[in-house]
Amino acid sequence: MITPTSSTATTNVASGASDGSQSSALTSDFETFLRMLTVQARNQDPLEPLDSSEYAAQLAQFSMVEQQVKANELLSDLALTLGAVNLNQLASWVGMDVQVAAPFRFDERPVPIFASAAPEANRAELVIRNDQDVVVDRIAVPVNNSEFEWAGVDATGNAYPAGTYSAALASFKGDKLLTEAPATVFSRVVEAQVGEGKIMLKLDSGVEVSADKVTQIRTGA
C-alpha cells in the first residue's frame, strides 16, 4: 500500500504559502504520487489487489492538492497584477505639481498662494512663516481675493533665504482676528508610496502629505 506523501505539501498549502518554490514542491509531490500509483497498479499482487476505496481516497486527496496548487498560482499572479497597478498609480504622481495646504519650497522666485478670507472679514493679511514656525512676513491683501503672490522679499527689497516656508491667511473684522487658515501652494511631488492604506506624497519641500489632501493637480513644468 502506498502511504500518501502529501502531508508536508498539505501543511504548506494550509499555512497560506504561495511562493513559486512551494508551488513547485506541491506539483512535484503530485506527479511523484501518480508515478508511484501507476507502478503499484501494474505490479500489484493478483491475490491481494489494491483496495479500490483506498485507491480512490488517495487519488481524491492528491486531486485536492493539485487544485490548491493551481489556486495558489492564480492568487500569486493576481497579487503581482495588483502590485503592478499600485506601482503605476504611484508613478503617475511623481513629477506632478499638486496644490495642498503644506509647507512649500521657496527658491527666491515669487510663489502663488491660494486662500479665501472669512465671509464676514473686512481685512486680511497673508502670514508667512519659516521652517522654525517664526513669522517672517505679513502682507495686507484684498479681502475679496483668493489668489495672491508672495514675492519673497522683505521691506527693503532683500530676498528671504531659500528654504521651506508656510503660508496662512488671517481674517479680521476691525481689530478682531476671526480666523487664520492655512493657505494652499503648488508643490512638486518627488516620491509616492503606500502607507497605512493610503497614498503618501513626498513634496520637494521634504514634507509628506496624504494624497487625499490634494485639491488640484497639474503637469509639472
VEXFIKOL-84260 format. One record per residue: residue number from 0; x, z, y of N, C-alpha, C in turn. Coordinates in nm, 3 decimals, always signed. Each point is the difference from the previous one (the first is absolute). Layout:
<recs>
[NUM,[X,Z,Y],[X,Z,Y],[X,Z,Y]]
...
</recs>
This chain:
<recs>
[0,[+0.084,+0.000,-0.120],[-0.084,+0.000,+0.120],[+0.087,+0.000,+0.124]]
[1,[-0.041,-0.079,+0.099],[+0.076,-0.007,+0.125],[-0.042,+0.113,+0.091]]
[2,[+0.097,+0.075,+0.052],[-0.029,+0.102,+0.101],[+0.008,-0.065,+0.137]]
[3,[-0.108,+0.005,+0.079],[+0.002,-0.068,+0.131],[+0.117,+0.044,+0.083]]
[4,[+0.062,-0.095,+0.068],[+0.115,+0.029,+0.086],[-0.040,+0.006,+0.145]]
[5,[-0.129,+0.026,+0.027],[-0.050,-0.010,+0.138],[-0.003,+0.131,+0.075]]
[6,[+0.043,+0.112,-0.064],[-0.015,+0.129,+0.067],[+0.073,+0.003,+0.133]]
[7,[+0.122,-0.050,+0.000],[+0.077,-0.001,+0.125],[-0.062,-0.093,+0.100]]
[8,[-0.041,-0.121,-0.046],[-0.058,-0.097,+0.091],[-0.129,+0.050,+0.058]]
[9,[-0.085,+0.064,-0.086],[-0.128,+0.050,+0.049],[+0.021,+0.108,+0.104]]
[10,[+0.099,+0.088,-0.023],[+0.031,+0.105,+0.096],[+0.040,-0.059,+0.134]]
[11,[+0.082,-0.106,-0.005],[+0.043,-0.064,+0.125],[-0.118,-0.055,+0.078]]
[12,[-0.094,-0.064,-0.071],[-0.115,-0.059,+0.067],[-0.085,+0.109,+0.060]]
[13,[-0.024,+0.109,-0.077],[-0.085,+0.108,+0.048],[+0.059,+0.067,+0.122]]
[14,[+0.130,+0.003,+0.011],[+0.064,+0.064,+0.115],[-0.006,-0.084,+0.124]]
[15,[-0.053,-0.123,-0.008],[-0.017,-0.083,+0.119],[+0.120,-0.085,+0.029]]
[16,[+0.098,-0.011,-0.092],[+0.118,-0.082,+0.026],[-0.038,-0.145,+0.005]]
[17,[+0.054,-0.073,+0.097],[-0.039,-0.141,+0.014],[+0.116,-0.091,+0.033]]
[18,[+0.122,+0.049,-0.009],[+0.113,-0.086,+0.035],[+0.029,-0.098,-0.113]]
[19,[+0.081,-0.101,+0.029],[+0.024,-0.108,-0.093],[+0.064,+0.043,-0.128]]
[20,[+0.095,+0.095,+0.002],[+0.070,+0.040,-0.121],[-0.094,+0.067,-0.098]]
[21,[-0.094,+0.084,+0.050],[-0.093,+0.068,-0.088],[-0.100,-0.098,-0.060]]
[22,[-0.045,-0.097,+0.081],[-0.091,-0.102,-0.051],[+0.067,-0.081,-0.110]]
[23,[+0.129,-0.033,+0.020],[+0.075,-0.075,-0.101],[+0.011,+0.080,-0.128]]
[24,[+0.020,+0.133,+0.012],[+0.013,+0.086,-0.117],[-0.130,+0.002,-0.079]]
[25,[-0.113,+0.010,+0.070],[-0.129,+0.000,-0.066],[-0.025,-0.132,-0.072]]
[26,[+0.032,-0.110,+0.065],[-0.018,-0.132,-0.060],[+0.086,-0.013,-0.125]]
[27,[+0.124,+0.048,+0.007],[+0.092,-0.007,-0.113],[-0.053,+0.082,-0.117]]
[28,[-0.054,+0.121,+0.027],[-0.058,+0.083,-0.106],[-0.114,-0.073,-0.070]]
[29,[-0.085,-0.064,+0.079],[-0.116,-0.070,-0.057],[+0.044,-0.115,-0.090]]
[30,[+0.097,-0.079,+0.045],[+0.048,-0.113,-0.079],[+0.070,+0.048,-0.127]]
[31,[+0.075,+0.110,+0.012],[+0.066,+0.057,-0.117],[-0.103,+0.044,-0.104]]
[32,[-0.107,+0.066,+0.048],[-0.104,+0.045,-0.091],[-0.064,-0.117,-0.074]]
[33,[-0.027,-0.108,+0.070],[-0.063,-0.117,-0.063],[+0.090,-0.057,-0.108]]
[34,[+0.131,-0.008,+0.029],[+0.092,-0.053,-0.102],[+0.003,+0.091,-0.123]]
[35,[+0.006,+0.131,+0.024],[+0.003,+0.096,-0.111],[-0.130,-0.006,-0.080]]
[36,[-0.112,-0.014,+0.070],[-0.129,-0.006,-0.068],[-0.011,-0.126,-0.086]]
[37,[+0.053,-0.110,+0.051],[-0.002,-0.127,-0.074],[+0.084,+0.010,-0.127]]
[38,[+0.120,+0.058,+0.015],[+0.088,+0.017,-0.116],[-0.066,+0.090,-0.104]]
[39,[-0.064,+0.108,+0.047],[-0.064,+0.094,-0.092],[-0.115,-0.068,-0.075]]
[40,[-0.077,-0.082,+0.074],[-0.114,-0.069,-0.064],[+0.048,-0.096,-0.108]]
[41,[+0.114,-0.065,+0.026],[+0.052,-0.097,-0.098],[+0.057,+0.069,-0.123]]
[42,[+0.053,+0.121,+0.019],[+0.072,+0.066,-0.109],[-0.071,+0.124,-0.054]]
[43,[-0.127,+0.014,+0.029],[-0.070,+0.119,-0.046],[-0.017,-0.002,-0.153]]
[44,[-0.011,+0.116,-0.057],[-0.019,+0.016,-0.145],[-0.143,-0.039,-0.034]]
[45,[-0.018,-0.101,-0.086],[-0.137,-0.042,-0.036],[-0.083,+0.112,-0.059]]
[46,[+0.068,+0.098,-0.067],[-0.072,+0.111,-0.063],[-0.039,+0.106,+0.103]]
[47,[+0.072,+0.004,+0.113],[-0.033,+0.095,+0.107],[-0.001,-0.075,+0.133]]
[48,[-0.098,-0.084,+0.020],[-0.004,-0.080,+0.123],[-0.018,+0.087,+0.124]]
[49,[+0.037,-0.056,+0.112],[-0.011,+0.069,+0.128],[-0.146,+0.033,+0.028]]
[50,[-0.026,+0.123,+0.041],[-0.136,+0.043,+0.035],[-0.048,-0.082,+0.119]]
[51,[-0.106,-0.075,-0.019],[-0.049,-0.090,+0.106],[-0.042,+0.075,+0.125]]
[52,[-0.058,+0.120,-0.018],[-0.044,+0.077,+0.117],[+0.120,+0.048,+0.082]]
[53,[+0.106,+0.042,-0.071],[+0.121,+0.044,+0.070],[+0.067,-0.119,+0.069]]
[54,[-0.002,-0.114,-0.071],[+0.055,-0.124,+0.058],[-0.071,-0.034,+0.131]]
[55,[-0.132,+0.006,-0.004],[-0.079,-0.033,+0.119],[+0.024,+0.100,+0.112]]
[56,[+0.013,+0.130,-0.037],[+0.021,+0.102,+0.102],[+0.133,-0.019,+0.070]]
[57,[+0.105,-0.030,-0.079],[+0.131,-0.022,+0.061],[+0.000,-0.123,+0.089]]
[58,[-0.066,-0.106,-0.046],[-0.007,-0.121,+0.080],[-0.076,+0.024,+0.130]]
[59,[-0.108,+0.076,-0.007],[-0.079,+0.031,+0.120],[+0.081,+0.083,+0.098]]
[60,[+0.077,+0.097,-0.055],[+0.081,+0.085,+0.086],[+0.102,-0.081,+0.079]]
[61,[+0.067,-0.092,-0.069],[+0.100,-0.080,+0.069],[-0.062,-0.108,+0.088]]
[62,[-0.122,-0.040,-0.034],[-0.071,-0.092,+0.090],[-0.028,+0.067,+0.134]]
[63,[-0.033,+0.130,-0.007],[-0.023,+0.076,+0.125],[+0.129,+0.009,+0.081]]
[64,[+0.112,+0.022,-0.071],[+0.128,+0.006,+0.069],[+0.030,-0.132,+0.071]]
[65,[-0.029,-0.111,-0.069],[+0.024,-0.131,+0.060],[-0.083,-0.017,+0.127]]
[66,[-0.125,+0.043,-0.006],[-0.087,-0.011,+0.117],[+0.053,+0.087,+0.115]]
[67,[+0.054,+0.116,-0.033],[+0.056,+0.088,+0.103],[+0.123,-0.064,+0.064]]
[68,[+0.080,-0.067,-0.083],[+0.117,-0.071,+0.053],[-0.043,-0.105,+0.101]]
[69,[-0.102,-0.077,-0.036],[-0.048,-0.105,+0.090],[-0.057,+0.060,+0.128]]
[70,[-0.073,+0.113,-0.014],[-0.057,+0.066,+0.117],[+0.110,+0.049,+0.093]]
[71,[+0.106,+0.057,-0.059],[+0.113,+0.048,+0.080],[+0.067,-0.114,+0.076]]
[72,[+0.014,-0.114,-0.068],[+0.063,-0.115,+0.065],[-0.086,-0.050,+0.116]]
[73,[-0.133,-0.002,-0.019],[-0.090,-0.043,+0.107],[+0.006,+0.096,+0.118]]
[74,[+0.003,+0.130,-0.030],[+0.007,+0.099,+0.108],[+0.132,-0.011,+0.075]]
[75,[+0.109,-0.025,-0.073],[+0.130,-0.017,+0.063],[+0.000,-0.120,+0.093]]
[76,[-0.058,-0.112,-0.048],[-0.008,-0.120,+0.084],[-0.085,+0.025,+0.124]]
[77,[-0.110,+0.074,-0.018],[-0.088,+0.032,+0.113],[+0.073,+0.085,+0.103]]
[78,[+0.077,+0.099,-0.048],[+0.075,+0.086,+0.091],[+0.101,-0.080,+0.081]]
[79,[+0.067,-0.094,-0.068],[+0.097,-0.085,+0.070],[-0.068,-0.085,+0.105]]
[80,[-0.119,-0.053,-0.033],[-0.075,-0.083,+0.094],[-0.041,+0.081,+0.122]]
[81,[-0.055,+0.121,-0.025],[-0.041,+0.085,+0.112],[+0.119,+0.040,+0.085]]
[82,[+0.115,+0.024,-0.065],[+0.120,+0.033,+0.075],[+0.042,-0.113,+0.092]]
[83,[-0.011,-0.124,-0.049],[+0.036,-0.116,+0.081],[-0.093,-0.013,+0.119]]
[84,[-0.130,+0.028,-0.023],[-0.096,-0.007,+0.111],[+0.035,+0.102,+0.107]]
[85,[+0.033,+0.124,-0.043],[+0.037,+0.104,+0.095],[+0.123,-0.039,+0.079]]
[86,[+0.099,-0.059,-0.069],[+0.123,-0.040,+0.069],[-0.028,-0.109,+0.102]]
[87,[-0.087,-0.095,-0.037],[-0.035,-0.106,+0.095],[-0.072,+0.057,+0.121]]
[88,[-0.088,+0.097,-0.024],[-0.072,+0.063,+0.109],[+0.096,+0.075,+0.092]]
[89,[+0.095,+0.072,-0.058],[+0.098,+0.072,+0.080],[+0.087,-0.096,+0.080]]
[90,[+0.043,-0.109,-0.065],[+0.088,-0.097,+0.066],[-0.067,-0.063,+0.120]]
[91,[-0.134,-0.015,-0.005],[-0.071,-0.064,+0.110],[+0.005,+0.081,+0.128]]
[92,[+0.028,+0.131,-0.011],[+0.007,+0.085,+0.120],[+0.135,-0.013,+0.071]]
[93,[+0.105,-0.020,-0.076],[+0.135,+0.004,+0.057],[+0.020,-0.115,+0.099]]
[94,[+0.051,+0.034,+0.118],[+0.024,-0.100,+0.104],[-0.117,-0.019,+0.094]]
[95,[-0.114,+0.064,-0.031],[-0.116,-0.011,+0.087],[+0.008,+0.101,+0.114]]
[96,[-0.063,-0.032,+0.112],[-0.015,+0.094,+0.111],[-0.137,+0.065,-0.014]]
[97,[-0.003,+0.132,-0.004],[-0.126,+0.073,-0.018],[-0.025,+0.090,+0.121]]
[98,[-0.126,+0.005,+0.040],[-0.039,+0.088,+0.111],[-0.045,+0.133,-0.058]]
[99,[+0.066,+0.106,+0.041],[-0.028,+0.131,-0.057],[+0.039,+0.109,+0.100]]
[100,[-0.069,+0.112,-0.005],[+0.032,+0.114,+0.085],[+0.115,+0.077,-0.065]]
[101,[+0.120,-0.036,+0.035],[+0.120,+0.061,-0.059],[+0.117,-0.022,+0.095]]
[102,[+0.104,+0.081,-0.011],[+0.120,-0.023,+0.081],[+0.052,-0.142,-0.019]]
[103,[+0.058,-0.056,+0.107],[+0.045,-0.139,-0.002],[+0.146,-0.009,+0.041]]
[104,[+0.058,-0.113,-0.031],[+0.140,-0.026,+0.034],[+0.008,-0.068,+0.136]]
[105,[+0.075,+0.060,+0.093],[+0.024,-0.059,+0.132],[+0.142,-0.053,+0.005]]
[106,[+0.014,-0.131,+0.032],[+0.132,-0.061,+0.006],[+0.028,-0.059,+0.137]]
[107,[-0.046,+0.073,+0.104],[+0.024,-0.036,+0.140],[-0.078,-0.124,+0.043]]
[108,[-0.108,-0.030,-0.073],[-0.091,-0.107,+0.041],[-0.139,+0.061,+0.021]]
[109,[-0.081,-0.056,+0.090],[-0.135,+0.053,+0.025],[-0.082,+0.009,-0.128]]
[110,[-0.079,+0.105,-0.009],[-0.079,+0.025,-0.122],[-0.150,-0.003,+0.034]]
[111,[-0.078,-0.090,-0.060],[-0.146,+0.003,+0.017],[-0.059,+0.122,-0.071]]
[112,[-0.088,+0.069,+0.071],[-0.061,+0.122,-0.054],[-0.152,-0.010,+0.016]]
[113,[-0.072,+0.048,-0.103],[-0.145,-0.015,-0.002],[-0.068,+0.137,-0.013]]
[114,[-0.095,+0.025,+0.090],[-0.076,+0.125,-0.004],[-0.117,-0.010,+0.096]]
[115,[-0.103,+0.081,-0.022],[-0.117,+0.002,+0.088],[-0.023,+0.142,+0.049]]
[116,[-0.031,+0.012,+0.128],[-0.026,+0.131,+0.059],[-0.138,+0.050,-0.043]]
[117,[-0.021,+0.130,+0.013],[-0.130,+0.059,-0.029],[-0.105,-0.060,+0.095]]
[118,[-0.123,-0.022,-0.047],[-0.103,-0.065,+0.082],[-0.025,+0.068,+0.134]]
[119,[+0.008,+0.132,+0.005],[-0.029,+0.073,+0.124],[+0.123,+0.018,+0.089]]
[120,[+0.114,-0.052,-0.040],[+0.123,+0.016,+0.079],[-0.005,-0.082,+0.129]]
[121,[+0.060,+0.054,+0.106],[+0.013,-0.076,+0.125],[+0.146,-0.030,+0.035]]
[122,[+0.091,+0.046,-0.084],[+0.140,-0.041,+0.012],[+0.069,+0.020,-0.135]]
[123,[+0.114,-0.070,-0.017],[+0.070,+0.005,-0.128],[+0.150,-0.012,+0.021]]
[124,[+0.074,+0.056,-0.091],[+0.146,-0.007,+0.003],[+0.054,-0.039,-0.137]]
[125,[+0.097,-0.088,+0.001],[+0.071,-0.035,-0.122],[+0.116,+0.099,-0.016]]
[126,[+0.004,+0.069,-0.110],[+0.101,+0.104,-0.023],[+0.096,-0.047,-0.109]]
[127,[+0.128,-0.004,+0.033],[+0.103,-0.045,-0.094],[+0.088,+0.118,-0.039]]
[128,[+0.021,+0.016,-0.131],[+0.086,+0.107,-0.052],[+0.114,-0.060,-0.081]]
[129,[+0.114,+0.070,-0.001],[+0.112,-0.046,-0.082],[-0.011,+0.057,-0.140]]
[130,[+0.102,-0.022,-0.082],[-0.006,+0.045,-0.140],[+0.012,+0.151,-0.015]]
[131,[+0.024,+0.070,+0.112],[+0.001,+0.147,+0.000],[-0.132,+0.055,+0.049]]
[132,[-0.099,-0.089,+0.018],[-0.134,+0.035,+0.050],[+0.004,+0.053,+0.144]]
[133,[+0.100,-0.044,+0.074],[+0.012,+0.037,+0.141],[-0.056,-0.111,+0.087]]
[134,[-0.085,+0.034,+0.096],[-0.057,-0.101,+0.090],[+0.110,-0.055,+0.090]]
[135,[+0.019,-0.132,-0.006],[+0.105,-0.062,+0.082],[-0.060,-0.087,+0.112]]
[136,[-0.128,-0.032,-0.013],[-0.061,-0.087,+0.102],[-0.150,+0.022,+0.005]]
[137,[-0.054,-0.003,+0.123],[-0.144,+0.006,+0.023],[-0.034,-0.111,+0.100]]
[138,[-0.096,-0.082,-0.037],[-0.034,-0.114,+0.085],[-0.151,-0.003,+0.022]]
[139,[-0.042,+0.000,+0.126],[-0.142,-0.014,+0.030],[-0.045,-0.142,-0.034]]
[140,[-0.111,-0.012,-0.074],[-0.050,-0.130,-0.042],[-0.149,-0.011,+0.032]]
[141,[-0.051,-0.123,+0.016],[-0.144,-0.018,+0.026],[-0.084,+0.057,-0.113]]
[142,[-0.102,+0.075,+0.035],[-0.080,+0.068,-0.100],[-0.080,-0.097,-0.086]]
[143,[-0.028,-0.119,+0.051],[-0.082,-0.098,-0.073],[+0.082,-0.093,-0.089]]
[144,[+0.130,+0.007,+0.011],[+0.085,-0.087,-0.082],[+0.020,+0.061,-0.139]]
[145,[+0.024,-0.087,-0.097],[+0.030,+0.047,-0.136],[+0.133,-0.055,-0.050]]
[146,[+0.067,-0.082,+0.079],[+0.132,-0.053,-0.036],[+0.095,+0.022,+0.115]]
[147,[+0.115,+0.055,-0.031],[+0.099,+0.033,+0.103],[+0.137,-0.050,-0.045]]
[148,[+0.096,+0.011,+0.089],[+0.137,-0.037,-0.035],[+0.095,+0.104,+0.055]]
[149,[+0.079,+0.056,-0.090],[+0.101,+0.095,+0.044],[+0.132,-0.074,+0.016]]
[150,[+0.050,-0.001,+0.124],[+0.123,-0.073,+0.030],[+0.123,+0.069,-0.057]]
[151,[-0.010,+0.131,-0.022],[+0.113,+0.073,-0.055],[+0.109,+0.031,+0.101]]
[152,[-0.039,+0.013,+0.128],[+0.098,+0.033,+0.104],[-0.050,+0.122,+0.077]]
[153,[+0.094,+0.076,+0.054],[-0.038,+0.118,+0.077],[-0.029,-0.037,+0.145]]
[154,[-0.023,+0.101,+0.085],[-0.040,-0.024,+0.139],[+0.108,-0.073,+0.080]]
[155,[+0.124,+0.007,-0.045],[+0.109,-0.066,+0.072],[+0.030,-0.139,-0.058]]
[156,[-0.076,-0.039,-0.102],[+0.020,-0.132,-0.059],[+0.098,-0.004,-0.115]]
[157,[+0.053,+0.115,-0.040],[+0.093,+0.004,-0.112],[-0.077,+0.003,-0.133]]
[158,[+0.047,-0.078,-0.095],[-0.069,-0.008,-0.129],[+0.023,+0.127,-0.081]]
[159,[-0.106,+0.041,-0.068],[+0.015,+0.111,-0.094],[+0.082,-0.048,-0.120]]
[160,[+0.071,+0.090,-0.064],[+0.083,-0.041,-0.114],[-0.085,-0.052,-0.116]]
[161,[+0.056,-0.095,-0.072],[-0.069,-0.052,-0.118],[-0.022,+0.113,-0.099]]
[162,[-0.113,-0.004,-0.067],[-0.030,+0.105,-0.096],[-0.147,+0.001,-0.035]]
[163,[-0.044,+0.111,-0.058],[-0.138,+0.015,-0.043],[-0.079,+0.080,+0.103]]
[164,[-0.116,-0.054,+0.037],[-0.088,+0.065,+0.098],[-0.143,-0.003,-0.053]]
[165,[-0.086,+0.080,+0.063],[-0.143,-0.004,-0.031],[-0.078,-0.002,+0.131]]
[166,[-0.123,-0.050,-0.008],[-0.083,-0.013,+0.120],[-0.137,+0.061,-0.022]]
[167,[-0.056,+0.054,+0.107],[-0.135,+0.055,-0.004],[-0.066,-0.029,+0.134]]
[168,[-0.132,-0.003,+0.001],[-0.074,-0.021,+0.125],[-0.076,+0.128,+0.033]]
[169,[+0.035,+0.058,+0.116],[-0.067,+0.121,+0.046],[-0.116,-0.038,+0.093]]
[170,[-0.118,+0.052,-0.028],[-0.119,-0.029,+0.080],[-0.037,+0.124,+0.082]]
[171,[-0.025,-0.022,+0.129],[-0.032,+0.109,+0.091],[-0.134,-0.025,+0.069]]
[172,[-0.065,+0.110,+0.034],[-0.113,-0.004,+0.093],[+0.035,+0.094,+0.112]]
[173,[+0.040,-0.060,+0.110],[+0.059,+0.080,+0.107],[+0.134,+0.052,-0.047]]
[174,[+0.018,+0.132,+0.006],[+0.125,+0.060,-0.047],[-0.012,+0.053,-0.143]]
[175,[-0.116,-0.018,-0.060],[-0.023,+0.053,-0.134],[+0.039,-0.102,-0.106]]
[176,[+0.087,+0.043,-0.092],[+0.039,-0.085,-0.111],[-0.113,-0.003,-0.103]]
[177,[-0.051,-0.118,-0.027],[-0.106,-0.015,-0.099],[+0.056,-0.019,-0.141]]
[178,[+0.087,-0.097,-0.013],[+0.061,-0.029,-0.130],[+0.140,-0.057,+0.021]]
[179,[+0.081,+0.011,-0.105],[+0.127,-0.071,-0.004],[+0.009,-0.062,-0.140]]
[180,[-0.038,-0.127,-0.009],[-0.012,-0.067,-0.129],[+0.122,-0.086,-0.028]]
[181,[+0.050,-0.001,-0.125],[+0.113,-0.087,-0.034],[-0.035,-0.146,+0.026]]
[182,[+0.096,-0.073,+0.055],[-0.017,-0.143,+0.025],[+0.058,-0.077,-0.118]]
[183,[-0.043,-0.125,-0.015],[+0.053,-0.085,-0.108],[+0.100,-0.100,+0.056]]
[184,[+0.094,-0.037,-0.085],[+0.106,-0.094,+0.036],[+0.028,-0.088,-0.121]]
[185,[+0.040,-0.124,+0.022],[+0.040,-0.087,-0.110],[+0.143,+0.035,-0.043]]
[186,[+0.017,+0.019,-0.130],[+0.131,+0.028,-0.058],[+0.021,-0.090,-0.121]]
[187,[+0.126,-0.029,-0.029],[+0.034,-0.088,-0.112],[+0.007,+0.081,-0.130]]
[188,[-0.061,-0.053,-0.108],[+0.009,+0.063,-0.132],[+0.129,-0.045,-0.068]]
[189,[+0.082,+0.095,-0.040],[+0.127,-0.033,-0.066],[-0.002,+0.035,-0.149]]
[190,[-0.100,+0.077,-0.042],[-0.007,+0.038,-0.141],[-0.143,+0.041,-0.032]]
[191,[-0.044,-0.029,-0.123],[-0.133,+0.041,-0.045],[+0.011,+0.053,-0.142]]
[192,[-0.073,+0.107,-0.028],[+0.002,+0.057,-0.134],[-0.132,+0.069,-0.028]]
[193,[-0.027,+0.023,-0.128],[-0.122,+0.070,-0.039],[+0.033,+0.147,-0.021]]
[194,[-0.075,+0.086,+0.066],[+0.020,+0.143,-0.014],[-0.131,+0.074,+0.006]]
[195,[-0.026,+0.087,-0.100],[-0.122,+0.080,-0.006],[-0.125,-0.087,+0.007]]
[196,[+0.006,-0.113,-0.070],[-0.118,-0.085,-0.010],[-0.029,-0.085,+0.122]]
[197,[+0.093,-0.008,+0.095],[-0.021,-0.084,+0.118],[+0.130,-0.066,+0.041]]
[198,[-0.012,-0.104,+0.080],[+0.119,-0.073,+0.045],[+0.058,+0.069,+0.123]]
[199,[+0.129,+0.028,-0.007],[+0.071,+0.062,+0.113],[+0.094,-0.103,+0.060]]
[200,[+0.000,-0.007,+0.133],[+0.082,-0.096,+0.072],[+0.109,+0.071,+0.078]]
[201,[+0.123,-0.049,-0.013],[+0.109,+0.052,+0.081],[+0.023,-0.096,+0.116]]
[202,[-0.006,+0.053,+0.123],[+0.012,-0.082,+0.120],[+0.144,-0.007,+0.048]]
[203,[+0.027,-0.092,+0.092],[+0.137,-0.015,+0.049],[+0.046,+0.121,+0.080]]
[204,[-0.092,+0.089,+0.035],[+0.036,+0.125,+0.068],[+0.047,+0.106,-0.100]]
[205,[-0.014,-0.030,-0.130],[+0.036,+0.097,-0.104],[-0.117,+0.086,-0.042]]
[206,[-0.114,-0.015,+0.067],[-0.119,+0.080,-0.030],[-0.077,-0.064,-0.115]]
[207,[-0.060,+0.084,-0.086],[-0.085,-0.049,-0.108],[-0.145,+0.029,+0.033]]
[208,[-0.086,-0.099,-0.021],[-0.143,+0.016,+0.025],[-0.078,-0.059,-0.117]]
[209,[-0.122,+0.050,-0.016],[-0.088,-0.056,-0.103],[-0.059,-0.132,+0.051]]
[210,[-0.014,-0.096,-0.091],[-0.052,-0.131,+0.039],[-0.142,+0.009,+0.055]]
[211,[-0.075,+0.103,-0.041],[-0.137,+0.011,+0.049],[-0.007,+0.047,+0.144]]
[212,[+0.115,+0.032,+0.060],[+0.003,+0.038,+0.142],[+0.022,-0.121,+0.091]]
[213,[+0.031,-0.114,-0.061],[+0.025,-0.122,+0.076],[-0.130,-0.055,+0.055]]
[214,[-0.001,-0.035,+0.130],[-0.122,-0.053,+0.063],[+0.008,-0.151,+0.023]]
[215,[+0.119,-0.055,-0.004],[+0.014,-0.145,+0.019],[+0.133,-0.045,-0.060]]
[216,[+0.003,-0.125,-0.049],[+0.121,-0.058,-0.058],[+0.025,-0.136,+0.062]]
[217,[+0.126,-0.029,+0.024],[+0.036,-0.133,+0.047],[+0.134,-0.039,-0.061]]
[218,[+0.024,-0.129,-0.005],[+0.126,-0.050,-0.057],[+0.116,+0.040,+0.089]]
[219,[+0.105,+0.051,-0.060],[+0.118,+0.039,+0.076],[+0.066,-0.120,+0.063]]
[220,[+0.049,+0.019,+0.120],[+0.066,-0.110,+0.072],[+0.133,-0.032,-0.063]]
</recs>
